[in-house]
Amino acid sequence: MLNIAGFYDRLVAFLDHVVEEQFLKQAHRDILIVNAEALLQAIRQAEMPTVPKWFSMDAV
């Protein structure tokens, strides 16, 4: 999530609070990237998963 001008600061603070209260695991909170440089790095390094097609024209 790109946090332009601190728009998501309150959401991030809430999620950090939720972790402190043990309603969310830190590992799951860490999935949300709000730092612009870290976000760009994650996008550059991302690999798209390869999955089989869910639909085949042969079945029609």
C-alpha distance matrix in Angstrom:
0.0 3.8 6.1 9.1 12.4 11.2 10.4 8.5 11.1 13.2 11.0 10.3 14.0 14.9 13.4 15.2 18.2 18.1 18.3 21.1 22.9 22.6 21.1 18.2 18.7 17.0 16.5 14.4 12.4 11.9 10.1 6.8 5.9 5.3 8.2 8.4 11.4 10.4 7.5 10.3 12.8 11.2 11.2 14.7 15.9 14.7 17.8 18.2 20.4 23.8 25.1 28.4 28.7 28.9 31.5 34.6 37.0 39.8 39.4 40.1
3.8 0.0 3.8 5.9 9.4 9.2 8.9 8.4 10.8 13.6 12.3 11.6 15.0 16.6 15.7 17.0 20.0 20.5 20.7 23.2 25.2 25.3 24.1 21.3 21.7 19.6 19.4 17.6 15.3 14.4 13.2 9.9 7.9 5.6 7.2 6.1 9.7 10.1 7.5 9.5 12.6 12.1 11.8 14.8 16.8 16.2 19.5 20.2 22.8 26.2 27.8 31.1 31.3 31.7 34.2 37.1 39.3 42.2 42.0 42.6
6.1 3.8 0.0 3.8 6.4 5.4 5.7 5.5 7.4 10.6 10.1 9.5 12.4 14.4 14.2 15.3 18.0 19.1 19.6 21.6 23.7 24.3 23.3 20.9 21.6 19.5 19.9 18.3 15.3 14.9 14.6 11.0 9.1 5.7 7.3 7.4 11.2 11.7 10.1 12.4 15.2 15.0 15.3 18.1 19.9 19.6 23.0 23.8 26.2 29.6 31.1 34.4 34.6 34.8 37.3 40.4 42.6 45.5 45.2 45.7
9.1 5.9 3.8 0.0 3.8 5.4 5.8 7.8 9.5 12.6 12.9 12.8 15.2 17.3 17.7 18.7 21.2 22.5 23.2 25.0 27.0 27.9 26.8 24.5 25.4 23.2 23.7 22.1 19.1 18.7 18.2 14.7 12.6 9.2 9.7 8.7 12.4 13.9 12.3 13.7 16.9 17.3 17.0 19.5 21.9 21.8 25.2 25.9 28.6 31.9 33.5 36.7 36.7 37.0 39.2 42.1 44.1 47.2 47.0 47.3
12.4 9.4 6.4 3.8 0.0 3.8 5.5 8.4 8.9 12.0 13.4 13.3 14.9 17.4 18.4 18.9 21.1 22.9 23.8 25.1 27.2 28.5 27.7 25.8 26.8 24.5 25.5 24.1 20.8 20.6 20.7 17.1 15.1 11.4 11.6 11.2 14.5 16.3 15.3 16.8 19.7 20.4 20.5 22.8 25.1 25.2 28.7 29.5 32.2 35.6 37.1 40.3 40.4 40.6 42.8 45.8 47.8 50.9 50.6 50.9
11.2 9.2 5.4 5.4 3.8 0.0 3.8 5.5 5.1 8.4 9.9 9.7 11.1 13.6 14.8 15.3 17.3 19.2 20.2 21.3 23.4 24.8 24.1 22.3 23.5 21.3 22.6 21.2 17.8 17.9 18.4 14.8 13.3 9.6 10.5 11.3 14.7 15.7 14.9 17.1 19.7 19.9 20.5 23.1 24.9 24.8 28.3 29.1 31.5 34.9 36.3 39.6 39.8 39.8 42.3 45.4 47.6 50.5 50.0 50.5
10.4 8.9 5.7 5.8 5.5 3.8 0.0 3.8 5.7 7.7 8.6 9.7 11.6 13.1 14.4 15.8 17.5 18.8 20.3 21.9 23.4 24.8 23.5 21.9 23.4 21.8 23.0 21.0 17.8 18.5 18.4 14.6 13.8 10.5 12.4 13.0 16.7 17.3 15.8 18.1 20.9 20.6 20.7 23.7 25.5 24.8 28.1 28.4 30.6 34.0 35.1 38.1 38.0 37.8 40.1 43.3 45.4 48.4 47.8 48.0
8.5 8.4 5.5 7.8 8.4 5.5 3.8 0.0 3.8 5.5 5.2 6.2 8.6 9.9 10.7 12.3 14.2 15.3 16.7 18.5 20.0 21.1 19.8 18.1 19.6 18.2 19.4 17.3 14.1 15.1 15.1 11.3 11.2 8.3 11.1 12.5 16.1 15.8 14.4 17.3 19.7 18.8 19.3 22.6 23.8 23.0 26.1 26.5 28.4 31.8 32.8 35.9 36.0 35.6 38.2 41.5 43.8 46.7 45.9 46.4
11.1 10.8 7.4 9.5 8.9 5.1 5.7 3.8 0.0 3.8 5.5 5.1 6.1 8.5 9.9 10.5 12.2 14.2 15.4 16.5 18.4 19.9 19.2 17.7 19.1 17.3 19.2 17.6 14.0 15.0 15.9 12.4 12.1 9.1 11.1 13.3 16.5 16.3 15.6 18.7 20.7 20.1 21.2 24.2 25.3 24.8 28.1 28.9 30.7 34.2 35.3 38.6 38.9 38.6 41.3 44.6 47.0 49.8 49.0 49.6
13.2 13.6 10.6 12.6 12.0 8.4 7.7 5.5 3.8 0.0 3.8 5.4 5.0 6.0 8.6 9.7 10.4 12.2 14.2 15.1 16.3 18.3 17.2 16.4 18.5 17.4 19.6 17.7 14.3 16.1 17.1 13.8 14.4 12.0 14.5 16.8 20.0 19.4 18.6 21.8 23.8 22.8 23.9 27.1 27.9 27.1 30.2 30.6 32.1 35.6 36.2 39.4 39.6 38.9 41.6 45.1 47.5 50.3 49.2 49.7
11.0 12.3 10.1 12.9 13.4 9.9 8.6 5.2 5.5 3.8 0.0 3.8 5.4 5.0 6.2 8.6 9.8 10.4 12.4 14.2 15.2 16.5 14.9 13.7 15.9 15.1 16.9 14.6 11.4 13.6 14.0 10.8 12.2 10.5 13.7 16.1 19.2 18.1 16.9 20.3 22.1 20.6 21.6 25.0 25.6 24.4 27.3 27.5 28.7 32.2 32.7 35.8 36.0 35.2 38.0 41.5 44.0 46.7 45.5 46.2
10.3 11.6 9.5 12.8 13.3 9.7 9.7 6.2 5.1 5.4 3.8 0.0 3.8 5.4 5.1 6.2 8.6 9.8 10.7 12.4 14.3 15.3 14.5 12.7 14.1 12.5 14.4 12.7 9.1 10.7 11.9 8.8 9.7 8.2 11.1 14.0 16.7 15.3 14.7 18.3 19.7 18.3 19.9 23.1 23.4 22.6 25.7 26.4 27.7 31.3 32.1 35.4 36.0 35.5 38.5 41.9 44.6 47.1 46.1 47.0
14.0 15.0 12.4 15.2 14.9 11.1 11.6 8.6 6.1 5.0 5.4 3.8 0.0 3.8 5.5 5.0 6.2 8.6 9.9 10.5 12.4 14.2 13.9 13.0 14.6 13.1 15.8 14.6 11.0 12.9 14.8 12.2 13.1 11.5 13.8 16.9 19.4 18.1 18.1 21.6 22.8 21.6 23.5 26.5 26.7 26.1 29.1 29.9 31.1 34.7 35.4 38.7 39.4 38.8 41.8 45.3 48.0 50.5 49.4 50.3
14.9 16.6 14.4 17.3 17.4 13.6 13.1 9.9 8.5 6.0 5.0 5.4 3.8 0.0 3.8 5.4 5.0 6.2 8.7 9.8 10.5 12.3 11.3 10.9 13.4 12.9 15.6 13.8 10.7 13.5 14.9 12.6 14.5 13.5 16.4 19.4 22.0 20.4 19.9 23.5 24.7 23.1 24.7 28.0 28.0 26.9 29.6 30.0 30.8 34.3 34.6 37.7 38.3 37.3 40.3 43.9 46.6 49.0 47.7 48.5
13.4 15.7 14.2 17.7 18.4 14.8 14.4 10.7 9.9 8.6 6.2 5.1 5.5 3.8 0.0 3.8 5.3 4.9 6.3 8.7 9.8 10.5 9.4 7.9 10.0 9.5 11.9 10.0 6.9 10.0 11.4 9.7 12.1 11.9 15.0 18.1 20.4 18.3 17.7 21.5 22.3 20.3 22.2 25.4 25.1 23.9 26.5 26.9 27.5 31.0 31.4 34.6 35.3 34.5 37.7 41.1 44.0 46.3 45.0 46.1
15.2 17.0 15.3 18.7 18.9 15.3 15.8 12.3 10.5 9.7 8.6 6.2 5.0 5.4 3.8 0.0 3.8 5.4 5.1 6.3 8.8 9.8 10.1 8.8 9.8 8.4 11.5 10.9 7.5 9.8 12.3 11.0 12.6 12.4 14.7 18.2 20.1 17.9 18.2 22.0 22.4 20.8 23.1 26.0 25.5 24.8 27.6 28.5 29.2 32.8 33.4 36.7 37.8 37.2 40.5 43.9 46.9 49.0 47.8 49.1
18.2 20.0 18.0 21.2 21.1 17.3 17.5 14.2 12.2 10.4 9.8 8.6 6.2 5.0 5.3 3.8 0.0 3.8 5.3 4.9 6.2 8.6 9.0 9.1 11.1 10.7 14.1 13.3 10.5 13.3 15.6 14.3 16.3 15.9 18.3 21.7 23.8 21.7 21.9 25.6 26.1 24.5 26.7 29.7 29.2 28.3 31.0 31.7 32.1 35.6 36.0 39.2 40.1 39.2 42.4 45.9 48.9 51.1 49.6 50.8
18.1 20.5 19.1 22.5 22.9 19.2 18.8 15.3 14.2 12.2 10.4 9.8 8.6 6.2 4.9 5.4 3.8 0.0 3.8 5.4 5.1 6.2 5.4 5.8 8.6 9.4 12.5 11.1 9.1 12.6 14.4 13.6 16.3 16.6 19.4 22.7 24.7 22.3 22.1 25.9 26.3 24.1 26.2 29.4 28.6 27.3 29.6 30.0 30.1 33.4 33.5 36.5 37.5 36.3 39.6 43.1 46.2 48.2 46.6 47.8
18.3 20.7 19.6 23.2 23.8 20.2 20.3 16.7 15.4 14.2 12.4 10.7 9.9 8.7 6.3 5.1 5.3 3.8 0.0 3.8 5.4 4.9 5.9 4.8 5.8 6.0 9.5 9.1 7.4 10.3 12.7 12.8 15.2 16.1 18.5 22.0 23.5 20.7 21.0 24.8 24.6 22.5 25.0 27.9 26.7 25.7 28.0 28.8 28.8 32.2 32.4 35.6 36.9 36.1 39.5 42.9 46.1 48.0 46.5 48.0
21.1 23.2 21.6 25.0 25.1 21.3 21.9 18.5 16.5 15.1 14.2 12.4 10.5 9.8 8.7 6.3 4.9 5.4 3.8 0.0 3.8 5.4 7.8 8.1 8.9 8.7 12.5 12.7 10.8 13.3 16.1 16.0 18.0 18.4 20.4 24.1 25.5 23.0 23.6 27.4 27.2 25.4 28.1 30.8 29.7 29.0 31.4 32.3 32.4 35.8 36.2 39.4 40.7 39.9 43.3 46.7 49.9 51.8 50.3 51.8
22.9 25.2 23.7 27.0 27.2 23.4 23.4 20.0 18.4 16.3 15.2 14.3 12.4 10.5 9.8 8.8 6.2 5.1 5.4 3.8 0.0 3.8 5.7 7.8 9.6 10.9 14.3 13.9 12.6 15.7 18.0 17.9 20.4 20.9 23.3 26.8 28.5 25.9 26.2 30.0 30.0 27.9 30.3 33.3 32.1 31.0 33.1 33.7 33.5 36.8 36.7 39.7 40.9 39.7 43.1 46.6 49.8 51.5 49.8 51.2
22.6 25.3 24.3 27.9 28.5 24.8 24.8 21.1 19.9 18.3 16.5 15.3 14.2 12.3 10.5 9.8 8.6 6.2 4.9 5.4 3.8 0.0 3.8 5.4 6.6 8.7 11.7 11.5 11.2 14.1 16.2 16.8 19.7 20.8 23.2 26.7 28.1 25.2 25.4 29.1 28.8 26.4 28.9 31.8 30.3 29.0 30.9 31.4 30.9 34.0 33.9 36.8 38.2 37.1 40.5 44.0 47.3 48.9 47.1 48.8
21.1 24.1 23.3 26.8 27.7 24.1 23.5 19.8 19.2 17.2 14.9 14.5 13.9 11.3 9.4 10.1 9.0 5.4 5.9 7.8 5.7 3.8 0.0 3.8 6.9 9.7 12.0 10.7 10.6 14.1 15.4 15.8 19.0 20.2 23.1 26.3 28.0 25.1 24.8 28.5 28.5 25.9 28.0 31.1 29.7 28.1 29.8 29.9 29.3 32.4 32.0 34.7 35.8 34.4 37.8 41.3 44.5 46.2 44.4 45.8
18.2 21.3 20.9 24.5 25.8 22.3 21.9 18.1 17.7 16.4 13.7 12.7 13.0 10.9 7.9 8.8 9.1 5.8 4.8 8.1 7.8 5.4 3.8 0.0 3.8 6.5 8.4 6.9 7.0 10.4 11.6 12.3 15.6 17.2 20.0 23.2 24.7 21.6 21.3 25.0 24.9 22.1 24.3 27.4 26.0 24.3 26.1 26.4 25.9 29.1 28.9 31.9 33.2 32.1 35.5 39.0 42.2 43.9 42.3 43.9
18.7 21.7 21.6 25.4 26.8 23.5 23.4 19.6 19.1 18.5 15.9 14.1 14.6 13.4 10.0 9.8 11.1 8.6 5.8 8.9 9.6 6.6 6.9 3.8 0.0 3.8 5.4 5.4 6.4 8.8 10.4 12.1 15.1 17.2 19.5 22.7 23.6 20.3 20.4 24.0 23.3 20.6 23.2 25.9 24.1 22.8 24.5 25.1 24.6 27.8 27.9 31.1 32.7 31.9 35.5 38.8 42.2 43.8 42.3 44.2
17.0 19.6 19.5 23.2 24.5 21.3 21.8 18.2 17.3 17.4 15.1 12.5 13.1 12.9 9.5 8.4 10.7 9.4 6.0 8.7 10.9 8.7 9.7 6.5 3.8 0.0 3.8 5.4 4.9 6.0 8.8 10.4 12.6 14.7 16.5 19.8 20.5 17.2 17.8 21.4 20.5 18.2 21.1 23.6 21.9 21.1 23.2 24.4 24.3 27.8 28.4 31.8 33.5 33.1 36.7 39.9 43.2 44.9 43.8 45.6
16.5 19.4 19.9 23.7 25.5 22.6 23.0 19.4 19.2 19.6 16.9 14.4 15.8 15.6 11.9 11.5 14.1 12.5 9.5 12.5 14.3 11.7 12.0 8.4 5.4 3.8 0.0 3.8 5.5 5.2 6.9 9.7 11.9 14.7 16.4 19.4 19.7 16.1 16.5 19.8 18.6 16.0 18.8 21.2 19.1 18.1 19.9 21.1 20.8 24.2 25.0 28.4 30.3 30.1 33.8 36.8 40.2 41.8 40.8 42.8
14.4 17.6 18.3 22.1 24.1 21.2 21.0 17.3 17.6 17.7 14.6 12.7 14.6 13.8 10.0 10.9 13.3 11.1 9.1 12.7 13.9 11.5 10.7 6.9 5.4 5.4 3.8 0.0 3.8 5.3 5.4 7.7 10.9 13.6 16.1 18.8 19.8 16.3 15.9 19.4 18.8 15.8 18.1 20.9 19.2 17.6 19.4 20.0 19.7 23.1 23.5 26.8 28.4 27.9 31.4 34.7 38.0 39.7 38.6 40.3
12.4 15.3 15.3 19.1 20.8 17.8 17.8 14.1 14.0 14.3 11.4 9.1 11.0 10.7 6.9 7.5 10.5 9.1 7.4 10.8 12.6 11.2 10.6 7.0 6.4 4.9 5.5 3.8 0.0 3.8 5.4 5.9 8.8 10.8 13.4 16.4 17.7 14.6 14.4 18.1 17.9 15.4 17.8 20.8 19.6 18.4 20.7 21.6 21.9 25.5 26.1 29.5 30.9 30.5 33.9 37.1 40.3 42.3 41.2 42.8
11.9 14.4 14.9 18.7 20.6 17.9 18.5 15.1 15.0 16.1 13.6 10.7 12.9 13.5 10.0 9.8 13.3 12.6 10.3 13.3 15.7 14.1 14.1 10.4 8.8 6.0 5.2 5.3 3.8 0.0 3.8 5.3 6.9 9.6 11.3 14.3 15.0 11.6 11.8 15.4 14.7 12.4 15.2 17.8 16.5 15.8 18.3 19.7 20.4 24.0 25.2 28.8 30.4 30.5 33.9 37.0 40.2 42.1 41.4 43.0
10.1 13.2 14.6 18.2 20.7 18.4 18.4 15.1 15.9 17.1 14.0 11.9 14.8 14.9 11.4 12.3 15.6 14.4 12.7 16.1 18.0 16.2 15.4 11.6 10.4 8.8 6.9 5.4 5.4 3.8 0.0 3.8 6.2 9.6 11.8 14.0 14.8 11.4 10.6 14.0 13.6 10.6 12.8 15.8 14.5 13.0 15.4 16.4 17.0 20.7 21.8 25.3 26.8 26.8 30.2 33.3 36.4 38.5 37.8 39.4
6.8 9.9 11.0 14.7 17.1 14.8 14.6 11.3 12.4 13.8 10.8 8.8 12.2 12.6 9.7 11.0 14.3 13.6 12.8 16.0 17.9 16.8 15.8 12.3 12.1 10.4 9.7 7.7 5.9 5.3 3.8 0.0 3.8 6.4 9.4 11.6 13.3 10.5 9.2 12.9 13.5 10.9 12.7 16.0 15.6 14.3 17.1 17.8 19.0 22.7 23.8 27.3 28.3 28.3 31.4 34.6 37.5 39.8 39.1 40.4
5.9 7.9 9.1 12.6 15.1 13.3 13.8 11.2 12.1 14.4 12.2 9.7 13.1 14.5 12.1 12.6 16.3 16.3 15.2 18.0 20.4 19.7 19.0 15.6 15.1 12.6 11.9 10.9 8.8 6.9 6.2 3.8 0.0 3.8 5.9 8.0 9.5 6.9 5.8 9.6 10.4 8.6 10.5 13.6 13.7 13.1 16.5 17.8 19.6 23.4 25.0 28.6 29.6 30.1 33.1 36.1 38.9 41.3 40.9 42.2
5.3 5.6 5.7 9.2 11.4 9.6 10.5 8.3 9.1 12.0 10.5 8.2 11.5 13.5 11.9 12.4 15.9 16.6 16.1 18.4 20.9 20.8 20.2 17.2 17.2 14.7 14.7 13.6 10.8 9.6 9.6 6.4 3.8 0.0 3.8 6.2 8.9 7.7 6.8 10.2 11.8 11.1 12.5 15.4 16.2 16.0 19.5 20.8 22.9 26.5 28.2 31.7 32.5 32.8 35.7 38.7 41.3 43.9 43.5 44.6
8.2 7.2 7.3 9.7 11.6 10.5 12.4 11.1 11.1 14.5 13.7 11.1 13.8 16.4 15.0 14.7 18.3 19.4 18.5 20.4 23.3 23.2 23.1 20.0 19.5 16.5 16.4 16.1 13.4 11.3 11.8 9.4 5.9 3.8 0.0 3.8 5.7 5.3 6.0 8.7 10.0 10.4 12.2 14.3 15.4 16.1 19.8 21.6 24.0 27.7 29.7 33.3 34.3 35.0 37.9 40.7 43.3 45.8 45.7 46.8
8.4 6.1 7.4 8.7 11.2 11.3 13.0 12.5 13.3 16.8 16.1 14.0 16.9 19.4 18.1 18.2 21.7 22.7 22.0 24.1 26.8 26.7 26.3 23.2 22.7 19.8 19.4 18.8 16.4 14.3 14.0 11.6 8.0 6.2 3.8 0.0 3.8 5.5 5.0 6.2 8.6 9.8 10.6 12.4 14.3 15.2 18.9 20.7 23.5 27.0 29.3 32.8 33.6 34.5 37.2 39.8 42.1 44.8 45.0 45.9
11.4 9.7 11.2 12.4 14.5 14.7 16.7 16.1 16.5 20.0 19.2 16.7 19.4 22.0 20.4 20.1 23.8 24.7 23.5 25.5 28.5 28.1 28.0 24.7 23.6 20.5 19.7 19.8 17.7 15.0 14.8 13.3 9.5 8.9 5.7 3.8 0.0 3.8 5.4 5.2 6.2 8.6 9.9 10.6 12.4 14.1 17.9 20.2 23.2 26.6 29.2 32.8 33.9 35.2 37.9 40.3 42.8 45.3 45.6 46.8
10.4 10.1 11.7 13.9 16.3 15.7 17.3 15.8 16.3 19.4 18.1 15.3 18.1 20.4 18.3 17.9 21.7 22.3 20.7 23.0 25.9 25.2 25.1 21.6 20.3 17.2 16.1 16.3 14.6 11.6 11.4 10.5 6.9 7.7 5.3 5.5 3.8 0.0 3.8 5.5 5.0 6.1 8.6 9.9 10.5 12.0 15.7 18.1 20.7 24.3 26.7 30.4 31.8 33.0 35.9 38.4 41.1 43.4 43.6 45.0
7.5 7.5 10.1 12.3 15.3 14.9 15.8 14.4 15.6 18.6 16.9 14.7 18.1 19.9 17.7 18.2 21.9 22.1 21.0 23.6 26.2 25.4 24.8 21.3 20.4 17.8 16.5 15.9 14.4 11.8 10.6 9.2 5.8 6.8 6.0 5.0 5.4 3.8 0.0 3.8 5.4 5.1 6.2 8.7 9.9 10.4 14.1 15.9 18.6 22.2 24.5 28.1 29.1 30.2 32.9 35.5 38.1 40.6 40.7 41.9
10.3 9.5 12.4 13.7 16.8 17.1 18.1 17.3 18.7 21.8 20.3 18.3 21.6 23.5 21.5 22.0 25.6 25.9 24.8 27.4 30.0 29.1 28.5 25.0 24.0 21.4 19.8 19.4 18.1 15.4 14.0 12.9 9.6 10.2 8.7 6.2 5.2 5.5 3.8 0.0 3.8 5.4 5.1 6.2 8.7 9.9 13.5 15.6 18.8 22.0 24.7 28.2 29.2 30.6 33.2 35.5 37.8 40.4 40.9 42.0
12.8 12.6 15.2 16.9 19.7 19.7 20.9 19.7 20.7 23.8 22.1 19.7 22.8 24.7 22.3 22.4 26.1 26.3 24.6 27.2 30.0 28.8 28.5 24.9 23.3 20.5 18.6 18.8 17.9 14.7 13.6 13.5 10.4 11.8 10.0 8.6 6.2 5.0 5.4 3.8 0.0 3.8 5.4 5.1 6.2 8.5 12.1 14.9 17.9 21.1 24.1 27.7 29.1 30.8 33.5 35.7 38.3 40.5 41.1 42.5
11.2 12.1 15.0 17.3 20.4 19.9 20.6 18.8 20.1 22.8 20.6 18.3 21.6 23.1 20.3 20.8 24.5 24.1 22.5 25.4 27.9 26.4 25.9 22.1 20.6 18.2 16.0 15.8 15.4 12.4 10.6 10.9 8.6 11.1 10.4 9.8 8.6 6.1 5.1 5.4 3.8 0.0 3.8 5.5 5.2 5.9 9.6 12.1 14.8 18.2 20.9 24.6 26.1 27.5 30.4 32.7 35.5 37.7 38.0 39.5
11.2 11.8 15.3 17.0 20.5 20.5 20.7 19.3 21.2 23.9 21.6 19.9 23.5 24.7 22.2 23.1 26.7 26.2 25.0 28.1 30.3 28.9 28.0 24.3 23.2 21.1 18.8 18.1 17.8 15.2 12.8 12.7 10.5 12.5 12.2 10.6 9.9 8.6 6.2 5.1 5.4 3.8 0.0 3.8 5.5 5.1 8.6 10.5 13.7 16.9 19.7 23.1 24.2 25.8 28.4 30.6 33.1 35.5 36.0 37.3
14.7 14.8 18.1 19.5 22.8 23.1 23.7 22.6 24.2 27.1 25.0 23.1 26.5 28.0 25.4 26.0 29.7 29.4 27.9 30.8 33.3 31.8 31.1 27.4 25.9 23.6 21.2 20.9 20.8 17.8 15.8 16.0 13.6 15.4 14.3 12.4 10.6 9.9 8.7 6.2 5.1 5.5 3.8 0.0 3.8 5.7 8.6 11.2 14.6 17.5 20.6 24.1 25.4 27.4 29.9 31.7 34.1 36.4 37.2 38.7
15.9 16.8 19.9 21.9 25.1 24.9 25.5 23.8 25.3 27.9 25.6 23.4 26.7 28.0 25.1 25.5 29.2 28.6 26.7 29.7 32.1 30.3 29.7 26.0 24.1 21.9 19.1 19.2 19.6 16.5 14.5 15.6 13.7 16.2 15.4 14.3 12.4 10.5 9.9 8.7 6.2 5.2 5.5 3.8 0.0 3.8 6.5 9.9 12.7 15.7 18.9 22.4 24.3 26.3 29.1 30.9 33.6 35.5 36.3 38.1
14.7 16.2 19.6 21.8 25.2 24.8 24.8 23.0 24.8 27.1 24.4 22.6 26.1 26.9 23.9 24.8 28.3 27.3 25.7 29.0 31.0 29.0 28.1 24.3 22.8 21.1 18.1 17.6 18.4 15.8 13.0 14.3 13.1 16.0 16.1 15.2 14.1 12.0 10.4 9.9 8.5 5.9 5.1 5.7 3.8 0.0 3.8 6.5 9.4 12.6 15.6 19.2 20.9 22.7 25.6 27.6 30.3 32.3 32.9 34.6
17.8 19.5 23.0 25.2 28.7 28.3 28.1 26.1 28.1 30.2 27.3 25.7 29.1 29.6 26.5 27.6 31.0 29.6 28.0 31.4 33.1 30.9 29.8 26.1 24.5 23.2 19.9 19.4 20.7 18.3 15.4 17.1 16.5 19.5 19.8 18.9 17.9 15.7 14.1 13.5 12.1 9.6 8.6 8.6 6.5 3.8 0.0 3.8 6.3 9.2 12.4 16.0 17.9 20.1 22.9 24.6 27.4 29.2 29.9 31.8
18.2 20.2 23.8 25.9 29.5 29.1 28.4 26.5 28.9 30.6 27.5 26.4 29.9 30.0 26.9 28.5 31.7 30.0 28.8 32.3 33.7 31.4 29.9 26.4 25.1 24.4 21.1 20.0 21.6 19.7 16.4 17.8 17.8 20.8 21.6 20.7 20.2 18.1 15.9 15.6 14.9 12.1 10.5 11.2 9.9 6.5 3.8 0.0 3.8 6.5 9.4 12.9 14.4 16.5 19.2 21.1 23.9 25.8 26.4 28.2
20.4 22.8 26.2 28.6 32.2 31.5 30.6 28.4 30.7 32.1 28.7 27.7 31.1 30.8 27.5 29.2 32.1 30.1 28.8 32.4 33.5 30.9 29.3 25.9 24.6 24.3 20.8 19.7 21.9 20.4 17.0 19.0 19.6 22.9 24.0 23.5 23.2 20.7 18.6 18.8 17.9 14.8 13.7 14.6 12.7 9.4 6.3 3.8 0.0 3.8 6.3 10.0 12.1 14.1 17.2 19.0 22.2 23.8 24.1 26.3
23.8 26.2 29.6 31.9 35.6 34.9 34.0 31.8 34.2 35.6 32.2 31.3 34.7 34.3 31.0 32.8 35.6 33.4 32.2 35.8 36.8 34.0 32.4 29.1 27.8 27.8 24.2 23.1 25.5 24.0 20.7 22.7 23.4 26.5 27.7 27.0 26.6 24.3 22.2 22.0 21.1 18.2 16.9 17.5 15.7 12.6 9.2 6.5 3.8 0.0 3.8 6.9 9.4 12.0 14.8 16.1 19.3 20.6 21.2 23.5
25.1 27.8 31.1 33.5 37.1 36.3 35.1 32.8 35.3 36.2 32.7 32.1 35.4 34.6 31.4 33.4 36.0 33.5 32.4 36.2 36.7 33.9 32.0 28.9 27.9 28.4 25.0 23.5 26.1 25.2 21.8 23.8 25.0 28.2 29.7 29.3 29.2 26.7 24.5 24.7 24.1 20.9 19.7 20.6 18.9 15.6 12.4 9.4 6.3 3.8 0.0 3.8 6.5 8.6 11.7 13.4 16.8 18.0 18.1 20.6
28.4 31.1 34.4 36.7 40.3 39.6 38.1 35.9 38.6 39.4 35.8 35.4 38.7 37.7 34.6 36.7 39.2 36.5 35.6 39.4 39.7 36.8 34.7 31.9 31.1 31.8 28.4 26.8 29.5 28.8 25.3 27.3 28.6 31.7 33.3 32.8 32.8 30.4 28.1 28.2 27.7 24.6 23.1 24.1 22.4 19.2 16.0 12.9 10.0 6.9 3.8 0.0 3.8 6.3 8.9 10.0 13.5 14.3 14.6 17.2
28.7 31.3 34.6 36.7 40.4 39.8 38.0 36.0 38.9 39.6 36.0 36.0 39.4 38.3 35.3 37.8 40.1 37.5 36.9 40.7 40.9 38.2 35.8 33.2 32.7 33.5 30.3 28.4 30.9 30.4 26.8 28.3 29.6 32.5 34.3 33.6 33.9 31.8 29.1 29.2 29.1 26.1 24.2 25.4 24.3 20.9 17.9 14.4 12.1 9.4 6.5 3.8 0.0 3.8 5.5 7.0 10.4 11.9 12.1 14.2
28.9 31.7 34.8 37.0 40.6 39.8 37.8 35.6 38.6 38.9 35.2 35.5 38.8 37.3 34.5 37.2 39.2 36.3 36.1 39.9 39.7 37.1 34.4 32.1 31.9 33.1 30.1 27.9 30.5 30.5 26.8 28.3 30.1 32.8 35.0 34.5 35.2 33.0 30.2 30.6 30.8 27.5 25.8 27.4 26.3 22.7 20.1 16.5 14.1 12.0 8.6 6.3 3.8 0.0 3.8 6.9 10.4 11.9 10.9 12.9
31.5 34.2 37.3 39.2 42.8 42.3 40.1 38.2 41.3 41.6 38.0 38.5 41.8 40.3 37.7 40.5 42.4 39.6 39.5 43.3 43.1 40.5 37.8 35.5 35.5 36.7 33.8 31.4 33.9 33.9 30.2 31.4 33.1 35.7 37.9 37.2 37.9 35.9 32.9 33.2 33.5 30.4 28.4 29.9 29.1 25.6 22.9 19.2 17.2 14.8 11.7 8.9 5.5 3.8 0.0 3.8 6.8 8.7 7.9 9.3
34.6 37.1 40.4 42.1 45.8 45.4 43.3 41.5 44.6 45.1 41.5 41.9 45.3 43.9 41.1 43.9 45.9 43.1 42.9 46.7 46.6 44.0 41.3 39.0 38.8 39.9 36.8 34.7 37.1 37.0 33.3 34.6 36.1 38.7 40.7 39.8 40.3 38.4 35.5 35.5 35.7 32.7 30.6 31.7 30.9 27.6 24.6 21.1 19.0 16.1 13.4 10.0 7.0 6.9 3.8 0.0 3.8 5.2 5.6 7.5
37.0 39.3 42.6 44.1 47.8 47.6 45.4 43.8 47.0 47.5 44.0 44.6 48.0 46.6 44.0 46.9 48.9 46.2 46.1 49.9 49.8 47.3 44.5 42.2 42.2 43.2 40.2 38.0 40.3 40.2 36.4 37.5 38.9 41.3 43.3 42.1 42.8 41.1 38.1 37.8 38.3 35.5 33.1 34.1 33.6 30.3 27.4 23.9 22.2 19.3 16.8 13.5 10.4 10.4 6.8 3.8 0.0 3.8 5.4 5.4
39.8 42.2 45.5 47.2 50.9 50.5 48.4 46.7 49.8 50.3 46.7 47.1 50.5 49.0 46.3 49.0 51.1 48.2 48.0 51.8 51.5 48.9 46.2 43.9 43.8 44.9 41.8 39.7 42.3 42.1 38.5 39.8 41.3 43.9 45.8 44.8 45.3 43.4 40.6 40.4 40.5 37.7 35.5 36.4 35.5 32.3 29.2 25.8 23.8 20.6 18.0 14.3 11.9 11.9 8.7 5.2 3.8 0.0 3.8 5.5
39.4 42.0 45.2 47.0 50.6 50.0 47.8 45.9 49.0 49.2 45.5 46.1 49.4 47.7 45.0 47.8 49.6 46.6 46.5 50.3 49.8 47.1 44.4 42.3 42.3 43.8 40.8 38.6 41.2 41.4 37.8 39.1 40.9 43.5 45.7 45.0 45.6 43.6 40.7 40.9 41.1 38.0 36.0 37.2 36.3 32.9 29.9 26.4 24.1 21.2 18.1 14.6 12.1 10.9 7.9 5.6 5.4 3.8 0.0 3.8
40.1 42.6 45.7 47.3 50.9 50.5 48.0 46.4 49.6 49.7 46.2 47.0 50.3 48.5 46.1 49.1 50.8 47.8 48.0 51.8 51.2 48.8 45.8 43.9 44.2 45.6 42.8 40.3 42.8 43.0 39.4 40.4 42.2 44.6 46.8 45.9 46.8 45.0 41.9 42.0 42.5 39.5 37.3 38.7 38.1 34.6 31.8 28.2 26.3 23.5 20.6 17.2 14.2 12.9 9.3 7.5 5.4 5.5 3.8 0.0
